[in-house]
Amino acid sequence: MTHIDEAPLIKDFSRLWTDLSEHYVEELGQLAYRPIPTPEEIAKSQNELLQILQGK
């Protein structure tokens, strides 16, 4: 069984999010019925979650 710390979005979130955020804005923005969170808001929330999971 793989530990959550080995998941790409956990191990290398910053790099992956930089690559994915443009697609997130373009594609989800077109499908959403209301404004979506900005890439910066998503990154901030993800980093907060990572800190909680790491016990910091």
C-alpha positions in Angstrom: 0.0 0.0 0.0 1.3 3.4 -0.9 1.5 6.1 1.8 -0.3 9.5 1.1 3.1 11.3 1.3 4.1 9.6 -1.9 1.1 11.0 -3.9 2.3 13.4 -6.6 0.0 16.2 -5.5 1.4 15.9 -2.0 5.1 15.4 -2.9 5.3 18.1 -5.6 2.2 20.2 -5.4 3.9 23.5 -6.3 5.3 22.3 -9.6 2.2 20.3 -10.5 -0.1 23.1 -9.6 1.9 25.6 -11.7 1.4 23.2 -14.7 -2.3 22.5 -14.0 -3.6 25.9 -12.8 -3.9 27.3 -16.4 -6.1 24.4 -17.4 -8.1 24.6 -14.2 -9.0 28.3 -14.9 -9.8 27.7 -18.6 -11.7 24.5 -18.4 -13.5 24.6 -15.0 -14.2 28.3 -15.5 -16.2 27.5 -18.6 -18.2 24.8 -16.8 -18.9 26.5 -13.5 -22.2 28.2 -12.7 -20.5 30.6 -10.4 -17.0 32.1 -10.0 -14.3 29.5 -9.1 -11.6 30.0 -6.6 -8.4 31.6 -8.0 -5.3 29.4 -8.5 -3.7 31.3 -5.6 -6.7 30.5 -3.3 -6.4 26.8 -4.3 -2.7 26.8 -3.7 -3.1 28.4 -0.3 -5.8 25.9 0.8 -3.7 23.0 -0.4 -0.7 24.2 1.5 -2.7 24.6 4.6 -4.1 21.1 4.2 -0.5 19.8 3.7 0.6 21.5 6.9 -2.2 19.9 8.9 -1.4 16.4 7.4 2.2 16.9 8.3 1.4 17.9 11.8 2.9 21.4 11.5 
